[in-house]
Amino acid sequence: MASLQFSMEFRVFGGQFFRRNNILHSCAKHLRISCNHSTMTKKQKVPTQFFKEKKIIPDSAPPSAKDLDRLHKFVDESEKLMVLTGAGISTESGIPDYRSPNGAYSSGFKPITHQEFVRSSRARRRYWARSYAGWRRFTAAQPGATHKALASLEMQGRVKFMATQNVDRLHHRAGSEPLELHGTVYSVVCLGCGFTFCRHIFQDQVKVLNPQWALAVENLDNGKNPESDESFGMQQRPDGDIEIDEKFWEENFHIPNCLKCDGLLKPDVVFFGDNVPKDRAGKAMEAAKSCDALLVVGSSLMTMSAFRLVRAAYEVNATVAIINIGETRADELVSLKISARSGEILPRLLGMGCLSIPASK
């Protein structure tokens, strides 16, 4: 990470003053202790019942013995297995997917586009206000059975390459090191100079600029009346998103700028309407063209960045299998399609025959 060396000066955000060098000192200290995203040791004060009550996991019949046998054969016969994962594997961890019957789209969610984020200060305030409010609950999610099973397969050398469309870092916390096609929300990037830094630092900066918001988030987590001005009208939606009364984020929410060049900051993720960076896309494509089998888990493959990988593997005669509830864009290309929860079938795979592998903890 680039050195944080800036002159002392005062900055003004919405009438609030703070010393930039003081923020940097605090951020640098936080950076040393909080930016290892593969393991999160900080306790999250989020009610455990919250995730139990979320009805975001699609309904599905349990996998059959035939499904398990066919999946075992698929993995066992592969020598260069590539795995591609999507949002469906994190639903069991309490993070909603997009396109399933219980996904975010079903409740009216509309993702922000890259163009909208760059063009509209109002859109940025709305995005960052909701994201800030929901961060604690988001980071409280734990790796699920699928993350752990794939990590076990990877550690035993059965998975040669893993790529994910997910931005939640749950793979890392389970012990994997996948290529993150769409980036991660655990990093923030400056659109001006390209400087990247830890999301936890950004959260601290937002808290300094908006102390009343930090209190409102505490009120939400503690179950206080969401209709009150004290809570900024925050309400937790069934899909995990945070609804916030427009009058609060439109007028009273201040976004930090880049400490290096004063540019706009965005999460280091690929929004809709943007492209996967060329080097990242190239690495994933090289893996797809060199694998002898590709396993897709929890993805409908509706984004071209994911579908083109499956198509490339298919065109070099690699066998393709999909574990996903519901239709996918590549159903006609695959030799094996299992419509079941990945968290119910992959752990069982670990104990079969020559694949007998201790599960990742």
N, C-alpha and C positions, 0 to 999 in steps of 0.2 A: 504494500500500500504506500502511496506517495506520502512524503513527509508533510506533516501539518505545520507549516511555518508561515505565520501571517503576522502582520503588524497589529498592534493594539488599536482598536477603534471602537466607537459606539455605533450600534446599528439600531434602527427604529423599525418596529413592526407593529402597526396599529396602535401607536402611542406608547408601546412598551419598549424600554431601553434595556440593553444588556451588553456586557463586555464580550466581544467575540473571543478574546483569548481565554476568558473564563470558561466559555462553552467548550473550547478546544481541549482545555485541561481536563474538564469533566469527561468529554467524549473519549479522549485518549485513554483515561483510566478505565472507562467502561469497555472500551475496545479490547483491552488486555484480558478482561475477565469474562466477556459475554459473547464473543463472536465465534466461538467454536460451535457451529450449528449442528454438528453431527451428534453432540451430546449436550443436552440441556439439563443442568443440575438445579437451576433455580425453580423453586416450588411455585406453581401457578395457583393463585387463589381463585379458582373457578369451580363452582358447584359441580360435583361429579354427575348429579342427576341431569344436568343440562344436556350432556351428550346422550344419555339414555333415553331422554324424551324426544330427541330429534328423529322424526320419521323420514329419513332421507335415504335409507337403504332400500333399493328396489326389491319387490317380492320375487322370489324364484324358487322353483323346486330344487331339492338337494341334488347334487351330482350323483349320477348312477355309477354302479360298479363298472359298467362298460365305458363310461366317460373316463373314469380313473385309469382303467387298463390302457385305453388308447392314448391318453396323455403320457402315461409312463413309457409306453413304447416310443412316442414321439421324442421325448427328452432323452431316453436311453440310447437311441440310435443316432443322435446328433453328436458331432465332434466340435462344431463351431456354432454353438447356439447363441443367438441374439435375442434379447428380451426388450420389448417396448411396452411401457405402461402408461395408463391414462387415469383420468379423474375417478373412474369407477373403483379403483383399489383403495381409495381414501375415504369412501363413504362409511366404511365400517369403523373409521377413526373419528367420525363426526364432521367430516368436511364434505359438503354437498358437491355432487357432480353437476353437469349442465343439462344433459339431454335425456336422462332417464325419467320415468313417470313422476318420481319424487324429486327430481333435480331442480336446480336453481331457476331454469327457464319456466318450469311449471308454475312458479309463484310470481311470475312477472318480471323476474330479474333481466336486465339488459346490460351486458358488459360494456364498459367504456371502450371507445376506439382510440387508437394512437392519435389520429387526427383531431379528435374531439379534445383529448387531454392537452395537446400542444396548443390548440387554437383558443381554448376557452378557460379563462381564469376561474369562472364560476364552476365549470366541470371539474377543475383541479381541486377547488375547495370542497366540493361535494365528495369527490373520490377520497381525498386524504382524511376528511372528517370521519367518514364511515369506516375507513380502513384503520384509523387510529383507535376509534371506539371498539372495533372488533378484534384488535390485535391480541389482547390477552387471552381471549377465548380461542382464537385461531392457534396460538402457540401452545395451548394446553393439550391439543390433540396428540395422541400417542401413536407410534407405528402399530399397524394392525397385523393380522395373521399373514396376509399376503406379503407385506414388506419383510417380515421376519423369514418367511419361507424362501423368498427370492434371495435374501442375504445369505441364507444357509447354502443354497445352491451355488451362489457366486463364490463363496469362501471355499467351497470344495472343488472349484474349477469346472463345474458343470455349465455355468453361464460365462461365456467369453466376453460378451459386451452387453451393457444395459443402457438404454436411453429412456428418459421419461418426459412426458408432456407436463408433469405436475411441477408446481412451484413451491410446494409445502415443505420440502426437505425431510419428509418422513422416511424416505429411503436411506438418507444419510444417518438418521438417528437409529435406524435398524442395523447399520453397519455396512451399507453399500455405498458405492461411489459412482452413481450413474451420470451419464451426460444429460444435462438439463437443457432440453431443446428450447424451452420457453423461458429459461432463466429462473430466478427465484425471488420471492418477496422478502427474503432475508437480507437483500442488498438494495441499496439506493444508488442511483446513478445521476450525474449531472448531464443534462442535455446540451450544455454549453461546452464544457471542457472534458467530459468523459470520466471525471473523477468518481470513483465508487467507494462506498463505505457501508458500515454495518447498520442494518435497520434499527437495532436497539438504540443506537446513537441518535438516529432520526427521531425515534419515539421520545427520547429525552429532550431533544430540541423542541419538539412540538409541545411538550409539557411545560417547558420554560416560557414559551410564548403564549400558551393557553392554559394557565393553571386551573381555570374554572372548568375546563373540559376534563381534566384529570379527575376532578371531584365528581363530575357528572358520570364518568365511567364507573367510578367506585359506587355511586348510587345505583347504577344499573345492575352491577354485579351483586350488590347487597339487597336487591329486590325492592328498592324504594319506588314510590309512585312514578311511573314513566311519563305520566301526563303533566307533571309539574315542571315549571321553568327550571327548578334546581337540577333536574335530570335532562334538560334540553329536549324534552319530548322524545328521548331515546326509547325505542322498543325493540326487543329481540324477536326477529321473525323466525318461523319454524325451520327455515332453511339455514339458519345461522347468521344471516345478514342482519345489519343494524339499521333500523329506520330512525332518522333524525329529523325533527321539525325543521323545515327549510329556513325559517327565519333565523335560526341559530347559526347554522353553518354558512349561510350566505353573508351574514354581517359580522359575526363574532369569532371566526376561525382564521388564524393566521398561519401561513405555511412558511417554514424556513427556506431560505435560498442556499445555494452552494457556498460553503465557507471559503472556497478557493477562488471562484470567479463571479459569484453572485448570480449564477445561472439557475434555470428551473430544475427542480428535482423530480424524478419519477421512480417508481419501483423498478428494479432491474429485471423486468419481465417483458415478454413480447405480447403487447396488446393486440387485440383484433385490429386488422388493417395494417399491421407492421410485418416485417419479415424476420425470420430467424437469421442471425448473423451468419455470413457465408462460411467462416471457418468452422462454426458449430454444425451447420447443415452439411458441410462437406465431410466432416468426420463421421457423422451418422450415416450418410450415404455410402461412404467407403465400407463401413461395417456391414450395412445391409447387402452390399454387392459381394462381400467376401464370406458371408455366413452360409452354412448349409441348412439351417433351420431358423425360423423366426417365430417367436411366441409373443402374441399380443395379449395383454392382460388389462381389462378394464377400460377399453377405449372403443368408441364408435368409429374412430378414424375419419371423422368428418372434416378435420382440418387437413389441408393439403400437405403440410409439413410432416404429418404422420403417415398419411395414405401413400405418399410417394415412396416412403421407405419400404412398405409392404409390397408395393408394385415392383420396386427394383429387385427385391429378394425373389419374388415370383418369377421375374424375367430371367434370372440366372439359375432357375430350377431349384431354388431352396424350397423346402417344405414349409408351409405356413399354417399355424394353428392360432385360434382365437378363443380366449375365455372372456365372455362378456354377456351381460344380460341385455337382450334386445338386438336389433339388427345393427350391422356395421356396413361401412362403405365398401369393405373388401370381402364380403361373404362369398362372392362368386369365385374368389381366387384361392380360397383355403381348402385344405384337405381335411381339416378337423375344426369343428366349431362346437364349443361347449357353452350352453346358456345356463350359467350357474354362478354363484358368488365365488370369486376366486379365493376368498378366505376360508371356504369350506372344502376346496379340493386341493389346493397347493400344499397345505400342511400334511395332508394324507399321502401325498406323493413322496414325501421325504422318507417314509418308512417302508417303501416298496423295493423289494429285490436288491439289486446292486446299487440302487439309489439311496439306500439306507443311510441317512445323514442326520446328525443331531440338530434339532431345531435351534435357530438363533434365539437368544434370550432378549 
